[in-house]
Structure formats: structure tokens, C-alpha cells
Amino acid sequence: MKLMKQFMKEESGQAIVEYILSVTLAILVVTIIAESFRTTVLKLWQTMAREISAACPGCPAEQTVRLR
């Protein structure tokens, strides 16, 4: 019986470690996806802002226009 209690304690510790690793992995994946999405959207907005801010429809866009 003593051996069974010791085994159960070891398994509960493993479950906690697995939970922490799973949460960390989920946060890491969400962060990577959010950052890549953010840079993609910023590049798209910057391109559209350059085209919209051009002096005329046929004029070349200024490269100095930035979002930040």
C-alpha cells in the first residue's frame, strides 16, 4: 500500500509538469502566430497608405510614408 501511495504522488507531479508545459507551448504558439499576423497586417496597411497618399492616381507612391 505504501508503494501505491508513493507511485500516486509521482504521477500527480508528472501531471502538473505536463500541464505547465502544455500551457507554455500554447502561449508560445499563440505569440508566434500573433506576431507574424501583426507584421503581415502592418505591411499591408503601409502599402495601402503609400498608394492612397500618392499625389495622383497614376503617380508613384512615396517611399517615405510610414505607419509609425
TABEL-V297841 format. One record per residue. N is the residue number from 1. PHI is phi in whole degrees, 0 to 359 (* if undefined). PSI is psi in whole degrees, -180 to 180 (none if undefined). Layout:
<<N PHI PSI> <N PHI PSI>>
This chain:
<<1 * -38> <2 297 -38> <3 296 -38> <4 295 -40> <5 294 -40> <6 295 -40> <7 296 -40> <8 294 -38> <9 296 -41> <10 294 -38> <11 291 -37> <12 293 -35> <13 294 -38> <14 294 -39> <15 297 -39> <16 294 -43> <17 297 -43> <18 296 -39> <19 296 -47> <20 297 -43> <21 295 -39> <22 296 -44> <23 295 -42> <24 298 -43> <25 296 -41> <26 297 -43> <27 295 -40> <28 297 -45> <29 296 -44> <30 296 -40> <31 296 -45> <32 297 -45> <33 296 -43> <34 296 -43> <35 295 -44> <36 293 -38> <37 294 -41> <38 298 -46> <39 294 -37> <40 295 -45> <41 294 -41> <42 297 -40> <43 296 -41> <44 296 -46> <45 296 -38> <46 294 -41> <47 297 -45> <48 294 -39> <49 296 -39> <50 296 -43> <51 293 -40> <52 289 -36> <53 277 1> <54 297 152> <55 296 -36> <56 214 166> <57 300 -32> <58 266 -9> <59 286 149> <60 291 149> <61 284 146> <62 284 137> <63 276 -8> <64 275 -9> <65 287 125> <66 229 155> <67 279 -26> <68 241 none>>
